[in-house]
């Protein structure tokens, strides 16, 4: 009989066979021989069971499916089932780890902040956006109470009141945040943060634009409507007065027309429906045209010169003409009679540059950073005299953005200004 077959026999039958063999030896060879055989058989069975129990105990301390011991008989079935359970467990753990990694990667790419906390607001995990919004560090602050990390009175009141159904608008770290706590599971909460700084800035710009545009249109409309009312109520006005009124109405009408045209130009430049269509820009022809326009606007009051020492470029001819014309017309308007204006197109190591240098009234340093804002004026009273719309430099800014160019301004009050356009 193969010894291994013994371990496929159920334990109760093994013991019965040992006692049967012991009884047979007892009958033929005496009681001592039979007793010794019975003791030896039982000891062997016990030792084998203890050996497999020891192996099982050692494996449970380090349950690795690749290190699961082999066995005989019933132990083979036990170890086989443990192997299947362990492999299923390892597979589930691997899938869970993969999904957790994907979740954290997805959360890391979100523009909104996500903070996972337990039921008593201890930090468990946060994504990079939340670190930026709230000043947290996941590795450093894990396990700490969030209310000790975010010291803001409004946030503390939000936590204390517990009215999480409504988001909280918070000013924190020089940014405007919208935060909300969302309970989930039994012992977890999620703190979500959204940075509304840019949205608020754009909304403020929109409100300012509407207010400024309304203000700019109100004055010419008031003048025109006033003179029309006079003409209607006083049909017998003398010819000289009537002509003076018509002249002023014509000027205010042109002002409104220029303003509307500039607003439409800005809208077109910002629209994705009007992409830039690059073409070869003839710089000599373009600057000759701009020089003629500048001399016409100056009416001989200024000395205007142009220097061209650079190649043609790729871009939108009409857009660049509009941008360059705005810079030159500003120089003419804000340079007193007898002043000098120099236009230059040069090739620099960094790329082509167009500059407009004047000997005008200059600009204070505190105004330079805001020059390209819509309707921003350094001197509002002088802007009315020069009949500007307040949108010229805003148009310049958007044209240059479409061409990948930048605008730099060097200026000093009463000493003049230099506007330089740098192309890549």
C-alpha positions in Angstrom: 0.0 0.0 0.0 1.3 3.5 -1.0 2.0 5.5 2.2 0.6 8.6 0.5 -2.7 6.9 0.1 -3.1 6.9 3.9 -3.5 10.7 3.9 -6.4 10.6 1.5 -8.3 8.4 4.1 -10.6 10.4 6.5 -9.0 10.9 9.9 -11.5 8.7 11.8 -10.9 5.8 9.4 -7.1 6.3 9.8 -7.4 5.9 13.6 -9.6 2.9 13.1 -7.0 1.3 10.8 -4.3 1.9 13.4 -6.3 0.3 16.1 -7.2 -2.6 13.7 -3.5 -3.2 12.9 -2.6 -3.0 16.6 -5.3 -5.6 17.4 -4.0 -8.0 14.7 -0.4 -7.7 16.0 -1.8 -8.1 19.6 -3.5 -11.4 18.5 -0.5 -12.9 16.7 2.5 -11.4 18.5 1.3 -10.5 21.9 -0.1 -7.4 23.6 3.2 -5.5 23.9 3.9 -5.6 20.1 0.3 -4.5 19.4 0.4 -1.7 21.9 3.7 -0.4 20.6 2.4 -0.4 17.1 -0.7 1.4 18.1 1.3 4.1 20.0 3.7 4.5 17.1 0.9 4.9 14.6 -1.0 7.4 16.7 2.3 9.4 17.3 3.0 9.4 13.6 -0.4 10.8 12.8 -0.2 13.4 15.5 3.3 14.5 14.4 2.1 14.8 10.8 -0.9 16.9 11.9 1.3 19.2 14.1 3.8 19.6 11.2 1.1 20.8 8.8 -0.4 23.0 11.5 3.0 24.6 12.0 3.3 25.2 8.3 -0.2 26.7 8.2 0.6 28.9 11.2 3.8 30.1 9.5 2.0 30.9 6.3 -0.7 32.8 8.1 1.9 35.2 9.5 3.0 36.0 5.9 0.1 35.0 3.6 1.8 34.9 0.2 0.1 32.8 -2.4 3.5 31.8 -4.0 4.7 30.4 -0.6 1.7 28.3 0.3 3.0 24.8 1.4 1.9 21.5 -0.2 0.1 18.8 1.7 -1.2 15.3 1.6 -4.7 14.0 1.9 -7.2 16.5 3.4 -4.4 19.0 3.8 -4.1 19.2 0.0 -7.7 20.3 -0.2 -7.3 22.8 2.6 -4.2 24.4 1.1 -5.8 24.4 -2.3 -8.8 26.3 -1.0 -6.6 28.7 0.9 -4.6 29.3 -2.3 -7.7 30.2 -4.3 -8.9 32.5 -1.5 -5.5 34.2 -1.3 -5.2 34.6 -5.1 -8.8 36.1 -5.2 -7.8 38.4 -2.3 -4.6 39.5 -4.0 -6.5 40.2 -7.3 -9.1 42.3 -5.5 -6.4 44.2 -3.7 -4.6 44.8 -7.0 -7.8 46.1 -8.6 -8.6 48.2 -5.6 -5.1 49.7 -5.6 -5.3 50.4 -9.3 -8.7 52.1 -8.9 -7.4 54.1 -6.0 -4.4 55.3 -8.0 -6.8 56.3 -10.9 -9.1 58.1 -8.4 -6.2 60.1 -7.0 -4.8 60.8 -10.4 -8.2 62.1 -11.5 -8.6 64.1 -8.4 -5.1 65.6 -8.8 -6.1 66.9 -12.3 -9.3 68.5 -11.1 -9.2 72.3 -11.1 -11.4 72.3 -8.0 -10.0 71.3 -4.6 -11.1 68.1 -2.8 -10.4 67.4 0.8 -11.4 64.1 2.4 -12.0 64.3 6.2 -13.4 62.0 8.8 -16.5 62.8 10.9 -14.5 65.0 13.3 -12.8 66.9 10.5 -9.4 65.3 10.6 -7.6 65.4 7.3 -7.2 62.1 5.4 -6.3 63.3 1.9 -6.4 66.4 -0.3 -5.6 67.0 -4.0 -3.0 69.6 -5.2 -5.8 72.2 -6.0 -6.9 72.1 -2.4 -3.3 72.5 -1.3 -3.1 75.6 -3.4 -6.5 77.0 -2.4 -6.3 76.4 1.3 -2.5 76.3 2.0 -2.5 72.7 3.0 0.2 70.0 2.5 -1.1 66.4 2.3 2.0 64.8 3.6 2.6 67.3 6.3 -1.0 67.9 7.5 -2.5 64.4 7.2 -4.2 63.4 10.5 -4.5 67.0 11.7 -7.8 68.8 12.3 -8.8 70.9 9.3 -10.2 73.7 11.5 -6.7 74.1 13.0 -5.2 74.4 9.5 -7.8 76.8 8.0 -8.0 79.7 10.5 -10.8 81.8 9.1 -13.7 83.2 11.1 -16.3 82.7 8.3 -15.1 79.1 7.8 -15.3 78.4 11.5 -18.9 79.8 11.7 -19.8 77.6 8.7 -18.4 74.5 10.5 -20.2 75.4 13.8 -23.6 76.1 12.2 -23.4 73.0 10.1 -25.6 74.3 7.3 -23.7 72.5 4.6 -26.6 72.5 2.1 -25.4 76.0 1.0 -21.9 76.8 -0.2 -19.8 79.4 1.5 -18.0 82.3 -0.3 -14.6 82.8 1.4 -11.8 85.3 0.9 -8.6 83.4 1.6 -5.0 83.8 0.5 -5.9 86.8 -1.7 -8.4 84.7 -3.6 -12.1 84.3 -3.7 -13.1 80.7 -2.9 -16.5 78.9 -2.9 -16.3 76.1 -0.4 -18.9 73.4 0.6 -18.8 70.4 2.8 -20.5 67.2 1.6 -21.1 64.4 4.1 -20.8 60.9 2.6 -20.7 57.4 4.2 -21.1 57.3 8.0 -17.7 58.7 9.0 -16.5 60.7 6.1 -16.9 64.2 4.7 -15.7 65.9 1.6 -14.7 69.6 1.5 -14.9 71.0 -2.1 -13.3 74.3 -3.0 -13.8 76.3 -6.2 -11.6 79.3 -7.1 -13.9 82.0 -8.3 -11.2 84.8 -8.5 -11.0 84.8 -12.2 -14.7 84.6 -12.7 -15.2 87.5 -10.3 -12.6 89.5 -12.1 -14.2 88.9 -15.5 -17.6 89.7 -14.1 -16.2 93.0 -12.7 -14.7 93.8 -16.0 -18.0 93.1 -17.7 -19.8 95.4 -15.3 -17.2 98.1 -15.7 -17.3 97.8 -19.5 -21.1 98.2 -19.6 -20.9 101.2 -17.1 -18.1 102.9 -19.0 -19.7 102.3 -22.5 -23.0 103.7 -21.2 -21.2 106.7 -19.8 -19.3 107.3 -23.0 -22.4 107.1 -25.1 -24.5 109.2 -22.8 -22.6 112.4 -23.4 -22.9 112.6 -27.2 -26.5 111.4 -27.1 -27.3 114.1 -24.6 -25.7 116.7 -26.8 -27.4 115.5 -30.0 -30.9 115.1 -28.3 -30.5 118.5 -26.6 -29.8 120.3 -29.9 -32.6 118.4 -31.7 -35.0 119.5 -28.9 -33.9 123.1 -29.4 -34.3 122.8 -33.1 -37.8 121.4 -32.7 -38.9 123.9 -30.1 -37.2 126.9 -31.8 -37.6 126.5 -35.6 -36.7 130.1 -36.3 -33.1 129.9 -35.0 -30.6 132.0 -37.0 -28.4 130.3 -39.5 -25.2 130.8 -37.6 -26.6 129.2 -34.4 -28.1 126.4 -36.4 -24.8 125.6 -38.1 -22.9 125.7 -34.8 -25.4 123.1 -33.4 -25.1 120.9 -36.5 -21.3 121.0 -36.2 -21.4 119.9 -32.6 -23.9 117.2 -33.3 -21.8 116.0 -36.2 -18.7 115.8 -33.9 -20.6 113.9 -31.2 -22.1 111.6 -33.8 -18.6 110.8 -35.1 -17.5 110.2 -31.5 -20.3 107.7 -31.0 -19.5 106.0 -34.4 -15.8 105.7 -33.4 -16.8 104.2 -30.1 -19.1 101.7 -31.5 -16.6 100.7 -34.2 -13.9 100.2 -31.5 -16.2 98.1 -29.4 -17.1 95.9 -32.5 -13.3 95.6 -33.2 -12.6 94.4 -29.7 -15.5 91.9 -29.9 -14.2 90.5 -33.2 -10.6 90.2 -31.9 -11.9 88.3 -28.8 -14.1 86.0 -30.8 -13.1 82.5 -31.7 -15.1 82.8 -34.9 -12.5 85.2 -36.3 -9.2 83.3 -36.2 -6.0 85.0 -37.4 -5.2 84.4 -41.0 -1.5 85.1 -41.4 -0.2 86.7 -44.6 2.9 88.5 -45.6 2.8 92.0 -44.2 4.6 94.7 -46.3 6.1 96.7 -43.5 7.3 99.6 -45.8 3.8 100.0 -47.3 2.1 99.7 -43.9 4.3 102.3 -42.1 4.1 104.7 -45.1 0.3 104.6 -44.8 0.5 105.1 -41.0 3.0 108.1 -41.5 0.5 109.8 -43.9 -2.3 109.4 -41.4 -0.2 110.7 -38.5 0.8 113.8 -40.5 -2.8 114.4 -41.4 -3.8 114.1 -37.7 -0.9 116.3 -36.6 -1.7 119.0 -39.2 1.9 120.1 -39.3 2.2 120.6 -35.5 4.8 117.9 -34.9 8.0 116.5 -36.5 7.2 112.9 -37.4 9.9 110.5 -38.8 10.1 106.8 -39.5 13.0 104.4 -39.7 12.7 101.0 -41.3 15.5 98.5 -40.8 13.9 95.1 -40.6 12.2 92.3 -42.6 8.5 91.8 -43.4 6.6 89.5 -41.1 3.6 87.1 -41.2 0.4 88.4 -39.6 -2.9 90.2 -40.2 -2.2 93.4 -42.1 -5.4 95.2 -41.1 -5.0 94.2 -37.5 -1.4 95.4 -37.3 -2.3 98.6 -39.1 -5.0 99.2 -36.4 -2.6 98.5 -33.5 0.2 100.6 -34.9 -2.2 103.4 -35.9 -3.5 103.5 -32.3 0.0 103.8 -30.9 0.9 106.6 -33.3 -2.3 108.5 -33.0 -1.9 108.4 -29.2 1.6 109.9 -29.5 0.2 112.7 -31.8 -2.7 113.5 -29.4 -0.6 113.6 -26.3 2.4 115.4 -27.6 2.3 119.2 -27.5 2.7 121.2 -30.7 6.4 121.4 -31.7 7.2 118.0 -30.3 8.9 115.1 -32.0 7.6 111.6 -32.8 9.9 108.9 -34.1 8.6 105.6 -35.5 11.0 102.7 -35.9 10.9 99.2 -37.3 14.1 97.3 -36.4 15.4 93.7 -36.3 16.7 92.8 -32.8 18.3 89.5 -31.7 15.0 88.5 -30.0 12.9 89.4 -33.1 11.4 92.3 -35.0 10.4 95.4 -33.0 8.1 98.4 -33.7 8.6 101.4 -31.5 6.8 104.8 -31.1 8.9 107.4 -29.2 7.5 110.9 -28.5 8.4 114.0 -26.5 4.8 114.3 -25.1 3.4 114.7 -21.6 4.5 111.2 -20.4 2.7 108.8 -18.1 3.2 108.1 -14.3 4.5 104.7 -13.3 1.3 104.0 -11.4 -0.8 104.2 -14.6 1.4 102.1 -16.9 0.2 98.7 -15.7 -3.5 99.7 -16.4 -3.0 101.4 -19.7 -4.5 98.5 -21.8 -7.7 98.3 -19.7 -10.8 99.3 -21.5 -11.8 102.9 -21.0 -8.9 103.5 -18.6 -7.7 107.1 -18.9 -4.7 108.8 -17.2 -6.3 112.2 -17.5 -10.0 112.1 -18.2 -10.3 115.8 -19.0 -7.5 115.7 -21.5 -9.0 112.5 -23.1 -12.2 114.5 -23.9 -10.1 117.2 -25.5 -8.2 114.6 -27.7 -11.6 112.8 -28.5 -10.3 109.3 -27.8 -12.6 106.4 -27.1 -10.5 104.9 -24.3 -10.3 101.6 -26.2 -7.3 102.1 -28.4 -4.7 100.4 -26.2 -7.2 97.6 -25.4 -7.3 96.9 -29.1 -3.5 97.0 -29.3 -3.3 94.5 -26.5 -5.7 92.0 -28.2 -4.1 92.4 -31.6 -0.6 91.6 -30.1 -2.0 88.6 -28.2 -3.2 87.2 -31.5 0.3 87.7 -33.0 2.2 86.3 -30.0 3.7 89.8 -29.4 4.2 91.9 -26.3 3.9 95.6 -25.5 6.4 97.4 -23.2 6.0 101.0 -22.1 8.8 103.3 -20.9 7.6 106.7 -19.8 8.2 109.6 -17.5 5.9 112.6 -16.9 6.8 115.7 -18.9 9.6 113.8 -20.7 7.8 111.6 -23.2 7.0 108.0 -23.7 8.3 105.0 -25.7 5.9 102.2 -26.7 7.6 99.1 -28.0 6.0 96.1 -29.7 8.2 93.0 -29.6 7.4 90.2 -32.0 8.7 86.6 -31.4 
